[in-house]
Amino acid sequence: MAFSRQELKLRAFRRAADVLYSFWEEQKDYVPRSAAVHSRLFDTLIYNEYIELNRKAPGRRYPEHVVPCAYIRNLAFEMYWHGDRPDDVAVISGRLLRIAYISAEQARAVDYLHKYTMPQNWDPRTGSITARLELVGITIEEPLEITLTIRCIHIRVMSYNAISHFFLVFNSSTDSSVLYNPSSSPICP
């Protein structure tokens, strides 16, 4: 069976979530709680080409995980301790696990402030995944074009004898949803 690039990417994130779950199961009863697994497991399970925000270029050869792998690993363990499933971890990992190619000097500046952490009050579900880079004034040079996966769900709302039709639009690149009225903004077929 041949898989599309998008299917392979989703399978890679699910595979990583399953591996993390396996490690979590083995350690879930330890006191104090910890995530005793190397954070670089993502490097062997998910190809860089699936998570690149830009490409290597002269002066920009350092592959910086925009959200630290250790942060994502720890978040996955926290999610499992709170009853989330591997599918949930795969979704959040798919949002957070990205690489930006930056200079070695820029990488040192990022690591000086947040080598294993994200800025205070940063929300993994809604915060900018490049917040660590932005904090030290780094922007992604020559970003790759992002292909959006937009799913439309038709919603029929009935109230007071009136029927309204709306579409719930899911944007995979920002992991957000918006409700549209097709008569005012036709976004879905």
C-alpha positions, 0 to 999 in steps of 0.5 A: 500500500502506498501512502501519501506524504501527508499520511506518512507524516501523520503516521510518524507523529503517531509512531512517536506518540506510541513510543512515548506512551510505551515509555510512560507506561513503564515509568508511570508509577515512579515517584517522583514523576519523570520522563526518563527517556532521551528527548532525541527519540524524535530524531530517529522516528520523524524525518527532518523533511516532515518538520522543516520550516525552511531549508539549509543555506550558507550561514544558516546550517544549524537545525534548531527545534523551535520547541525543544524536544525535551519540552515536547517529551515532558508535555507528552508525559504530562498529557498521559498522566492526565489521561490523554491518548496517543492520538492527542499527543500525536496532534500536539507533537505535530503542531510543536515539532518543527525545525528552523535552520539558523546560524550557530550564533543565533542558536547560542542566543536561543539556548542561552535563554530557553535551551529546554523550556519555552517562555513563561506563560506560553501555551502549547496549544495556542502559542506561537511555536517560534516564540523562543526565536522571536524572543531573541529577534530571530525570524525564519528566513526563506520559509517554506510554503506551507500546504494547508489542510482545511476540513469543512464540516457543514453545520445546519442550525435550526432556531425559531423556524429559521434554518441557517447553514454554516461551515466549520473550517479547520486550518491545519497549519495554525491548528485553529477552527473558524465558523463561516457563513457561506452566504457572506464568505464562501470558503468551502465548496 
